[in-house]
Amino acid sequence: MKSAKPYIEKNKDRFIDELIELLKIPSISADSAYKKDVLKTADAVKDQLKKAGCDKVEICETPGYPIVYGEKLIDKNLPTILVYGHYDVQPPDPLNLWVNPPFEPTIKKTKTHPEGAIFARGSCDDKGQMYMHVKALEYMTETDQLPCNVKFMIEGEEEVGSSSLEWFVSKNREKLANDVILISDTGMIAPDTPSITTGLRGLSYVEVEVTGPNRDLHSGLYGGAVANPINVLTKMIASLHDEDNHITIPGFYDDVENLSKEERAKMAEAPFNLENYEKSIGINSVYGEKGYSTNERNSIRPTLDVNGIWGGYIGEGAKTVIASSAFAKISMRLVPNQDWKKITELFKNHFESIAPKGVTVKVTPHHGGQAYVTPIDSLGYKAAEKAYEETFGKTPIPQRSGGSIPIVALFEKELKSKTILMGFGLDSDAIHSPNEHFGIWNYLKGIETIPQFYHFFTEMSK
Amino acid sequence: MKSAKPYIEKNKDRFIDELIELLKIPSISADSAYKKDVLKTADAVKDQLKKAGCDKVEICETPGYPIVYGEKLIDKNLPTILVYGHYDVQPPDPLNLWVNPPFEPTIKKTKTHPEGAIFARGSCDDKGQMYMHVKALEYMTETDQLPCNVKFMIEGEEEVGSSSLEWFVSKNREKLANDVILISDTGMIAPDTPSITTGLRGLSYVEVEVTGPNRDLHSGLYGGAVANPINVLTKMIASLHDEDNHITIPGFYDDVENLSKEERAKMAEAPFNLENYEKSIGINSVYGEKGYSTNERNSIRPTLDVNGIWGGYIGEGAKTVIASSAFAKISMRLVPNQDWKKITELFKNHFESIAPKGVTVKVTPHHGGQAYVTPIDSLGYKAAEKAYEETFGKTPIPQRSGGSIPIVALFEKELKSKTILMGFGLDSDAIHSPNEHFGIWNYLKGIETIPQFYHFFTEMSK
């Protein structure tokens, strides 16, 4: 496979402009107010897949948002790569913290991205990384170098739990049949340190509601005499961690895989600078489960975080009220062997059991997914390794990520193939945060590296 | 003083219509978006005081919302009654819980109010109760029975801490000189059980902010490795009460007056039905400080309640984010001898001291006020007692209220006169809550009783 560099050099302005057009559409799957935009994005992806050389492209309806499917099958005796990505994005709030509006993409140079980065919601997660694959296909088809078959499955519900994907995959095993699944929805350790994500955490996301009196009460007349749902909720949530920051839900750790001294020692070798880490997010100290390093806490250990909390008067000024109800959104990141459905059940039972008299508690599971670990001796992993060596001149480091792509475990179960996670984003790209961005260098480097994966995977499959 | 009954009978439809007009104006002092409406309400009150017979009425500017002052001075040798009330109201949210819009007054019959009640924000607190005094004056002037001098001071910042009132009172001691202060901004035990409030709790209202990372973070990539401001906030708030629901702030109880066995026994005699109390607010059990009864918990004991909490993603669906900051509004109800400024300081120091590494904490005092207890052997109390006996045929019960009218303590300090709290609302009137209402019977009964107070107070002053 010839280097894509010259082709990219010639077309990079167009590659950037096309991505910017995609980023302008606010495809926020969590908020039904943006339904039209989510659907519009699916159509845009369909058109681009067609232009990039797919012979067949379709919008596949699901119980939720549609899945865009595309394929270019050149020879049934050649291997098939299934590319997965998503066209939906996280909600952009808090809006006031964005320097430029989240859906008005802006290119700015930063210390980490001297060639410039595209600032916009979804630029890195995942429109930008998904679109690298579309442009990589364009390169291979335009230069008649596509070495194997390729299928695309781009969904629109990843940020809300991919609830329709399981339904779709189980109904389309034949159509989606492949030899390896390729995903770019993770990060790399540093611009000069390519890495392949070998582990992902699972997820259980729930919403809780604590209700006391049947109406808001005057805090003077009733204060101290009735259970205040907000005070109660804070007590209940606080009790979910002990003083060592272990999670107190009975049975929560039962299935957690414990890594060997050797494995933990190997992990500790990955480049990591605590001072820079703290500085990059503006904290004076890290914080977490006793007995584990920062890298372990956010990769091989399960966690419980409140993602949102609300209740009572949150407007300007003061209101002396005892709220009738208080709410929180809570997510647990899980590690291999922990079953998200079992953990969700454990949480529900425990949380309801610790409610004091005077309140009622409701726990509503949102969504979840299993954790995943991929072997580093698979054909796909070896091909990815060679691809990076070709374009970065360095062997990528295998890395456990703290994030979750719940569908990876699903793919292995339903499609019986391994997933390779080739991520080109950086932790500092602020995905899920205000001012999310994606380095133009990273974007183009991805387009350059992906065709090499196609090449080596096909070669090694012979 | 002749009974006002016939006059009220003849004019009650107009009395009700006038109040409804006043209730239509959303005078929400906590929200600057309603500034025009707050000012419009002040003008409306001014006009009504004039119509009711005041010789002099004026809108007195202050650093905040204006104070409406009115007076009718008939003879400097006769006693002077100063009537205090407020024309501002609490914010109406949560709006979705209102059966009728909060500023579209609606009359409906209820079990407690067979003659009907006016449903609207401010109907009871305090537009309705304040307006009883305006109509009582109208009766006395129209029938040439006003027995003494009267002054009105109606403010527009009571629901946000009366911040301008201290400034105004200290600058106008002469103008406001009086022999007794009369306020209707409290409740009565039951429609058939008149009561006079002899004690009020003080208040300290603060807002807290816990900040961790300098931006929202992806809960997968950072979860477990950095302090989550919401989790930390819940831990900090939870720690403010121990397992017996005592408040844990060092020094918080130092100045709390401890009532004697006798006093507590006397309190216990007040009519109270726990089952009805629980049923009226839809709870299966009361909850509070160990060692005290429900009536004690919300009157003679200090309390700490979270009035609002927010942070992270509180929209529809799920967002896997670690918020940069979390917030809460917290109010403490105080009892006689506790100084609200000292308590605010104690809270601030303690709350900042319990912040873990990895977060910064900001405590912003909102406002506060001192607690108050009035003697039951004062001239004013005795006059009020006789007034109730005249119109209810019953001797009113002295009652400690859990609520706060911070300015009562201020009046005694600045104007050297006692305040008499003649309340005609009911606990079930849902003040500060959705569907606040005020019974028409209570409204008219107040208009009937107030002139009798004027009569007896003047008689007994001779």
Interface residues (C-beta under 8 A of the other chain):
Chain A: S29 A30 D31 S32 Q90 P91 D93 P94 L97 E159 V160 G161 G187 R201 L203 Y205 E207 G212 P213 N214 R215 D216 L217 H218 S219 G220 L221 Y222 G223 G224 A225 V226 A227 N228 I230 N231 L233 T234 K235 I237 A238 S239 H241 I281 G282 I283 N284 S285 V286 Y287 G288 E289 T294 N295 R297 N298 R301 P302 T303 D305 V306 N307 G308 I309 W310 G311 G312 Y313 I314 G315 E316 G317 A318 K319 T320 V321 I322 A323 S324 A326 F327 A328 K329 S331 R333 P356 K357 G358 V359 H366 H367 S401 G402 G403 S404 D427 A430 I431 H432 S433 P434 N435
Chain B: S29 A30 D31 S32 Q90 P91 D93 P94 L97 E159 V160 G161 G187 R201 L203 Y205 E207 G212 P213 N214 R215 D216 L217 H218 S219 G220 L221 Y222 G223 G224 A225 V226 A227 N228 I230 N231 L233 T234 K235 I237 A238 S239 H241 I281 G282 I283 N284 S285 V286 Y287 G288 E289 T294 N295 R297 N298 R301 P302 T303 D305 V306 N307 G308 I309 W310 G311 G312 Y313 I314 G315 E316 G317 A318 K319 T320 V321 I322 A323 S324 A326 F327 A328 K329 S331 R333 P356 K357 G358 V359 H366 H367 S401 G402 G403 S404 D427 A430 I431 H432 S433 P434 N435
